[in-house]
């Protein structure tokens, strides 16, 4: 199919998996497609509700309470416990947006909370409903819905098709 149809198919399948309670992720080869999918997912999540306070993220999007974000830099100063810290590729749910631009977030796998300072948020946090193929390395979810343009390498397709524990779909 054409890119617009495939993009719609990826989003629809992802939304259906999320409605079933699955931890689903959309993958795409370019930042522009990822941004489009992330904005569509955020709009879908809000479903016309007033989103409340927002903070600007490194990818040019904004995050509200309830959004999924991903961190893009390791930072051992941001501790989750004695032996854990904020890492590149960690996925979080935003629990609170603070006036100073910092975010209190909860790790989606461990449930541990941390407050990300404004400088980290602006430099290294992105919406996390969709990711580039490269950005998904190391991420594990229940299902993946990957958008391929035909220009991907074998290695990129391998990454795209091995992130989902239960299912990996290629469009």
C-alpha positions in Angstrom: 0.0 0.0 0.0 0.9 3.6 -0.2 2.6 5.3 2.8 -0.5 7.1 4.1 -2.5 3.8 4.1 0.3 1.8 5.8 0.7 4.6 8.4 -3.0 4.4 9.2 -2.8 0.6 9.4 0.1 0.7 11.8 -1.6 3.2 14.1 -5.0 1.3 14.0 -3.3 -2.1 14.9 -1.3 -0.4 17.6 -4.4 1.3 19.1 -6.3 -2.1 19.0 -3.5 -3.8 20.9 -3.3 -1.0 23.5 -7.1 -1.3 24.0 -6.5 -5.0 24.8 -4.1 -4.0 27.5 -0.9 -4.9 25.6 2.3 -3.0 25.7 2.6 -2.1 22.0 5.1 0.0 20.1 5.1 1.5 16.6 8.4 1.5 14.7 9.2 3.6 11.7 12.4 4.3 9.8 12.4 8.1 10.0 12.0 10.7 12.7 9.2 12.4 10.7 7.1 9.3 10.6 7.8 8.6 14.2 6.7 12.1 15.1 3.6 11.8 13.1 2.7 8.5 14.8 3.5 9.8 18.3 1.3 12.9 17.7 -1.5 10.7 16.4 -1.2 8.4 19.5 -1.2 11.3 21.9 -4.3 12.8 20.2 -6.0 9.4 20.4 -5.1 9.0 24.1 -6.5 12.4 25.0 -9.7 11.7 23.0 -10.8 15.4 23.0 -10.1 15.8 26.8 -8.3 18.9 28.1 -4.7 17.7 28.4 -3.6 19.9 31.3 -0.1 21.3 31.7 2.5 20.4 29.1 6.3 20.4 28.9 8.4 20.6 25.7 10.4 17.5 24.9 13.6 17.0 22.9 11.8 15.7 19.8 9.7 18.9 19.5 6.6 17.3 20.9 5.0 18.0 24.3 4.2 15.7 27.2 1.2 15.7 29.5 0.3 13.7 32.5 -0.5 10.1 31.3 1.7 10.2 28.2 4.3 7.6 27.4 7.9 8.9 27.0 11.2 7.4 26.4 14.6 8.5 27.8 17.5 8.8 25.4 20.5 9.3 27.6 22.0 7.2 30.5 22.2 9.3 33.6 23.5 7.6 36.8 22.6 10.7 38.8 18.9 10.0 38.3 18.6 7.0 40.6 15.8 4.5 40.7 17.4 2.5 43.5 20.8 1.4 44.7 21.6 -0.4 41.5 19.4 1.3 38.9 19.2 4.6 37.1 17.6 6.3 34.1 18.9 4.7 30.9 18.7 5.2 27.2 15.6 3.4 25.9 13.7 3.3 29.2 9.9 3.8 28.7 8.0 5.8 31.3 4.5 7.0 32.1 4.3 10.7 33.0 2.7 11.1 36.4 3.1 14.8 37.0 4.2 17.8 35.0 5.8 20.5 37.2 5.8 24.2 36.7 9.6 24.3 36.3 9.4 21.8 33.3 10.5 18.8 35.2 8.5 15.5 35.0 7.7 12.9 37.6 7.6 9.6 35.7 7.0 6.0 36.5 9.1 3.2 34.8 6.8 1.1 32.7 8.4 -2.2 33.6 9.6 -1.8 37.2 7.0 0.8 38.4 9.7 2.8 40.0 9.3 6.6 40.0 11.8 9.3 39.4 11.7 13.1 38.7 13.5 14.1 35.5 14.9 17.6 35.7 13.9 20.2 33.1 17.4 20.1 31.5 17.2 16.3 31.0 13.6 16.5 29.7 14.5 19.2 27.1 17.6 17.3 25.9 16.8 13.6 26.3 13.1 12.8 26.6 10.8 12.0 23.7 7.2 10.8 23.2 7.4 7.0 23.4 4.4 5.6 21.5 6.5 5.2 18.4 10.3 5.0 17.9 12.8 4.9 15.1 14.2 1.4 14.3 17.6 2.5 15.7 16.0 3.9 18.8 14.2 0.7 19.5 17.3 -1.4 20.0 17.1 -2.8 23.5 13.4 -2.2 23.9 11.1 -5.1 24.6 7.3 -4.9 24.4 4.4 -7.3 23.9 3.7 -6.4 20.3 5.4 -4.3 17.6 3.8 -2.7 14.6 6.6 -1.7 12.2 6.3 0.5 9.1 8.7 -0.4 6.4 9.4 1.8 3.3 11.5 -0.8 1.4 14.7 1.1 2.0 15.5 -0.8 5.3 18.6 -3.0 5.7 18.5 -6.6 6.8 19.8 -5.4 10.2 17.0 -2.8 10.6 14.4 -5.4 9.7 15.8 -7.8 12.2 15.6 -5.1 14.9 12.1 -4.2 13.9 10.9 -7.9 14.0 12.5 -8.9 17.3 11.3 -6.3 19.8 7.8 -7.9 20.4 7.7 -10.8 22.9 4.2 -12.0 21.6 4.0 -10.6 18.1 5.9 -8.5 15.5 3.9 -7.1 12.6 5.5 -5.6 9.5 3.5 -3.2 7.3 
